[in-house]
Amino acid sequence: MTAATNALGRELQLVHAAQWLYAINAEPFVPGEGDPYARLVRGFESGENGTDDAGGTLASIAERGPVWRSRLDTWVVTGPAALRELSAGAEPAVSAAVPQAEAWLPDPERQRTTGLARDLARRGGTRAVGRLAGSLREQAGQAAARLGPGPVDLVADFAEPLTAAGYAAVLDVPEERRAAFAADLAAAAPAVDALLCPQTLDTTRRLAAGVRGLRELFAGRAHAEADLLLAVAGARAAADLLGDALRRLLDRPREWALLRSDPAHAARLVEEVLHQRPPWRACPLVALATAEVAGTRIEAGDSLTAITTAAAVPGGPSGIAGPTGTAAADGASRTAGATVPPGTAGISRTAGATVPAGAAGAAGTGAAGGVGTAETTSTGRVAGTGGAGEPGAVTVLGEATRTNGVPTPLPVAACATLLPAARALTEHALVALAARFPLLRPDGEPVRTRRAPLTRRLVRLPARLGEEETR
C-alpha cells in the first residue's frame, strides 16, 4: 500500500468521522439530534416508504428551511422554488464533496460548455439510443432467457449483467473487451455515492481501478469524456432504475399482468419510478456564479447540495412542483422526469419528460413504444424546446435546462443527460422479463447498500419467477 493510498484513507476516515460526529451531536442553539444533512450523507439511513424519507431525515432537512448551512460547510438547498432559483442563478456544476481516488467528473468549467452536451447527446441521447433499439431489445431478451423459473436475485442475476451488456452496446465496446468492461463497471458502482459519502478504503481502491480501466478503454476516442461519464454514472442510473422498477413490481401482481398484456405500460411504469425515486436524491454541486437563493447569498465557489426532500407530487416528480407549487399545468414546462398527459398541447419535453405522440417538436421515440427524451442540438439548445428569443439552455450535468423560460429544478436535471439510455434499457428489460415469466413474487427482503446516500443502491432483490399456476 503506497503512502498516497494511506494518506487518502486517513482523509476519507476523517471526513466520515465528521459526518457521524455532526449527525449525532446536537448543534448549539438548534433543537434536535444533530445535523440532518450529515445524517443523510453518512449513508446509514434508510427508508422504504412512499416518500423515501430515510427514517425522517429528509423531513428534518426540509424543516430547516429552503437554504441553510450545514456544519459540514456546505449549503443545503431544498424545495422547488429554491431549486429553481439555484438552477437559474448560481450556474451550479456537479462537484465531489469528498476526496476522490480517481476523478471521473468533467471539470466544473467544462460542464458549462455545449461541447460536452453535444457529445453526451451523440453517445447516449434519444437518437443514439433509438438507433440501438434492436440491440438493446436483443440484450434484454437474452438476459431474461438466461433465467429459469424459481428463486433469483433480480439485481445480481438480471439488472447488473444486463446493464453491462446494454452499455457495452451503447458505448461500442469491442466484443473481446466486454468482460473487462463489465468488471470495471462493477468496481466503479459506488462512484456516484462516493461524491458525497466516503467509501471504505478497499472499496475506494477497487473504485479507482475500475475508473482507470474504463478511462483506458475509451482513451483516444473522439467522445472519451462523454463515454466515461455515461459508463460511470449512466450505467449506474440504468441499473438503479431497473432495480427500483422491479422492486415496485414485486408488490404489484396486477401491474405485472398489465405489463404482460400491454408492453407499452413499461414506459408509463418507468415514468412513475422516476417521479418517486429520481436517480440522485442529493446532488453535490459548486456554484460557478454568485446568486441569491431564497433570500440567502450564495457566493461563487461555494459548495452546496441540492436535495429532493418532499413526497412525490401527483403528476410530477418527487419533491418538485410546478411554477406555482402544484403540478405544472397546460402551457407550462414540465420538470425532468415529469409526464405530460396525453392530448396536452403546448408543453415542451425537457429531459425525462413525456410529450404526447405527434406533438410538435418532440424528439424521437423511446423503447417499448414510449416517447423519447429531448436531446441537445449542435446549437446547444434542447431539441423540441423553446423558440426564437427564448432563454433555452442545454443540460450539462449541473447546467439548467430552461423550457418556456422556466429552469428545470435540480437534482433531477443534473442527471437528465444520462437518462435516455437508462430509460430505454429499463423498458426493454421489463418487457422481456414479463414476456418470459407470467408470475413474479418477492422471495425475501430487498437489501440496499450502506454509504449510498445519492443512489440508495439495491444490492439484493430476492424474487421468485414462475409459470402460470393451474388448479
PEPEPE-V636111 format. One record per residue. N is the residue number from 1. SS is DSSP state (hx for helix, st for strand, lp for the rest). OMEGA is omega in whole degrees, -180 to 180 (NA if undefined). Layout:
N;SS;OMEGA
N;SS;OMEGA
This chain:
1;lp;-175
2;lp;178
3;hx;179
4;hx;179
5;hx;177
6;hx;-180
7;hx;178
8;hx;180
9;hx;178
10;hx;-179
11;hx;178
12;hx;178
13;hx;-180
14;hx;179
15;hx;-179
16;hx;176
17;hx;178
18;hx;178
19;hx;179
20;hx;-178
21;hx;-177
22;hx;178
23;hx;-173
24;hx;-173
25;lp;180
26;lp;179
27;lp;176
28;lp;176
29;lp;178
30;lp;180
31;lp;177
32;lp;-175
33;lp;177
34;lp;-175
35;lp;-177
36;hx;176
37;hx;176
38;hx;178
39;hx;-179
40;hx;-171
41;hx;176
42;lp;169
43;lp;179
44;lp;176
45;lp;178
46;lp;177
47;lp;-178
48;lp;-179
49;lp;-174
50;lp;-179
51;lp;-177
52;lp;-170
53;lp;177
54;hx;176
55;hx;179
56;hx;-178
57;hx;-179
58;hx;177
59;hx;179
60;hx;177
61;hx;-179
62;hx;-178
63;hx;-180
64;lp;-179
65;lp;-175
66;lp;179
67;st;176
68;st;-175
69;st;177
70;lp;175
71;lp;175
72;lp;174
73;lp;173
74;lp;173
75;st;176
76;st;-177
77;st;-178
78;st;176
79;lp;-174
80;hx;-177
81;hx;-180
82;hx;179
83;hx;177
84;hx;178
85;hx;179
86;hx;-178
87;hx;-175
88;hx;-170
89;hx;-171
90;lp;-177
91;lp;-174
92;st;174
93;st;180
94;st;-176
95;lp;180
96;lp;179
97;lp;179
98;lp;-179
99;lp;-179
100;lp;177
101;lp;-179
102;lp;-177
103;lp;177
104;lp;177
105;lp;172
106;lp;176
107;lp;-179
108;hx;179
109;hx;178
110;hx;180
111;hx;177
112;lp;-168
113;lp;176
114;hx;-179
115;hx;179
116;hx;179
117;hx;179
118;hx;180
119;hx;179
120;hx;179
121;hx;-179
122;hx;-176
123;hx;-175
124;hx;180
125;lp;-175
126;hx;-177
127;hx;179
128;hx;180
129;hx;178
130;hx;178
131;hx;-179
132;lp;-174
133;hx;-180
134;hx;180
135;hx;180
136;hx;178
137;hx;179
138;hx;179
139;hx;180
140;hx;179
141;hx;179
142;hx;179
143;hx;178
144;hx;-178
145;hx;179
146;lp;179
147;lp;176
148;lp;177
149;lp;179
150;st;-177
151;st;-179
152;st;170
153;st;-174
154;lp;175
155;hx;-175
156;hx;-174
157;hx;-175
158;hx;-171
159;hx;-176
160;hx;178
161;hx;180
162;hx;178
163;hx;179
164;hx;-180
165;hx;-179
166;hx;-179
167;hx;171
168;hx;177
169;hx;-179
170;hx;-173
171;lp;174
172;lp;178
173;lp;179
174;lp;-176
175;hx;-176
176;hx;180
177;hx;-171
178;hx;178
179;hx;178
180;hx;178
181;hx;179
182;hx;179
183;hx;179
184;hx;176
185;hx;-180
186;hx;-180
187;hx;-177
188;lp;-176
189;lp;-179
190;lp;-170
191;lp;-178
192;lp;179
193;hx;180
194;hx;175
195;hx;-178
196;lp;-174
197;lp;178
198;lp;176
199;lp;175
200;lp;-177
201;hx;179
202;hx;178
203;hx;-180
204;hx;179
205;hx;178
206;hx;179
207;hx;-179
208;hx;179
209;hx;178
210;hx;179
211;hx;178
212;hx;178
213;hx;178
214;hx;180
215;hx;179
216;hx;179
217;hx;-175
218;hx;-177
219;lp;178
220;lp;179
221;lp;179
222;lp;-177
223;lp;-174
224;hx;-178
225;hx;179
226;hx;180
227;hx;179
228;hx;-180
229;hx;179
230;hx;-180
231;hx;-175
232;hx;-175
233;hx;-179
234;hx;179
235;hx;177
236;hx;178
237;hx;-179
238;hx;-179
239;hx;-180
240;hx;179
241;hx;178
242;hx;179
243;hx;-180
244;hx;176
245;hx;178
246;hx;177
247;hx;178
248;hx;-176
249;hx;179
250;hx;-177
251;lp;-174
252;lp;-179
253;hx;179
254;hx;179
255;hx;175
256;hx;178
257;hx;178
258;hx;179
259;hx;178
260;hx;-177
261;hx;-177
262;lp;-178
263;lp;179
264;lp;178
265;hx;180
266;hx;-180
267;hx;179
268;hx;179
269;hx;179
270;hx;177
271;hx;-178
272;hx;178
273;hx;178
274;hx;177
275;hx;-172
276;hx;-177
277;lp;178
278;lp;-172
279;lp;177
280;lp;178
281;lp;178
282;st;-176
283;st;179
284;st;-172
285;st;168
286;st;179
287;st;178
288;lp;178
289;lp;176
290;lp;-179
291;st;173
292;st;-178
293;st;-179
294;lp;178
295;lp;-180
296;st;-180
297;st;176
298;st;-178
299;lp;174
300;lp;-178
301;lp;178
302;lp;172
303;st;178
304;st;178
305;st;176
306;st;-174
307;st;173
308;lp;-172
309;lp;-171
310;lp;175
311;lp;-179
312;st;176
313;lp;179
314;lp;-180
315;lp;-179
316;lp;-176
317;lp;-176
318;st;174
319;lp;-177
320;lp;179
321;lp;178
322;lp;-175
323;lp;-180
324;lp;179
325;lp;176
326;lp;177
327;lp;-175
328;lp;-177
329;lp;179
330;lp;177
331;lp;179
332;lp;177
333;lp;175
334;lp;-179
335;lp;-180
336;lp;-179
337;lp;-177
338;lp;179
339;st;177
340;lp;-176
341;lp;178
342;lp;177
343;lp;179
344;lp;-178
345;lp;171
346;lp;180
347;lp;179
348;lp;179
349;lp;170
350;lp;-177
351;lp;178
352;lp;180
353;lp;-175
354;st;176
355;lp;179
356;lp;-179
357;lp;179
358;lp;-180
359;lp;-179
360;lp;175
361;lp;178
362;lp;-175
363;lp;169
364;lp;177
365;st;-178
366;lp;-178
367;hx;174
368;hx;176
369;hx;-180
370;lp;180
371;st;-173
372;lp;-180
373;lp;176
374;lp;177
375;lp;-176
376;st;177
377;lp;-178
378;lp;178
379;lp;-179
380;lp;177
381;lp;-180
382;st;-179
383;lp;177
384;lp;180
385;lp;171
386;lp;177
387;lp;-178
388;lp;177
389;lp;179
390;lp;-176
391;lp;-179
392;lp;177
393;st;179
394;lp;174
395;lp;174
396;lp;-175
397;lp;-173
398;lp;-179
399;lp;-180
400;lp;168
401;lp;-180
402;st;177
403;st;-175
404;lp;176
405;lp;-178
406;st;-179
407;st;177
408;lp;-179
409;lp;170
410;lp;5
411;lp;-175
412;hx;-178
413;hx;180
414;hx;-179
415;hx;-170
416;hx;-178
417;hx;180
418;hx;-169
419;hx;-175
420;hx;-179
421;hx;180
422;hx;180
423;hx;-177
424;hx;-179
425;hx;179
426;hx;180
427;hx;178
428;hx;-179
429;hx;-179
430;hx;-180
431;hx;-177
432;hx;-178
433;hx;179
434;hx;180
435;hx;-177
436;hx;-173
437;lp;180
438;lp;-175
439;st;176
440;st;-179
441;st;172
442;st;-179
443;lp;-178
444;lp;-177
445;lp;173
446;lp;-179
447;st;175
448;st;-178
449;lp;172
450;lp;-177
451;lp;179
452;lp;-175
453;lp;179
454;lp;-171
455;lp;-173
456;lp;-166
457;lp;172
458;st;176
459;st;178
460;st;178
461;lp;-177
462;st;-179
463;st;175
464;st;178
465;st;-177
466;st;177
467;lp;177
468;lp;177
469;lp;177
470;lp;179
471;lp;NA
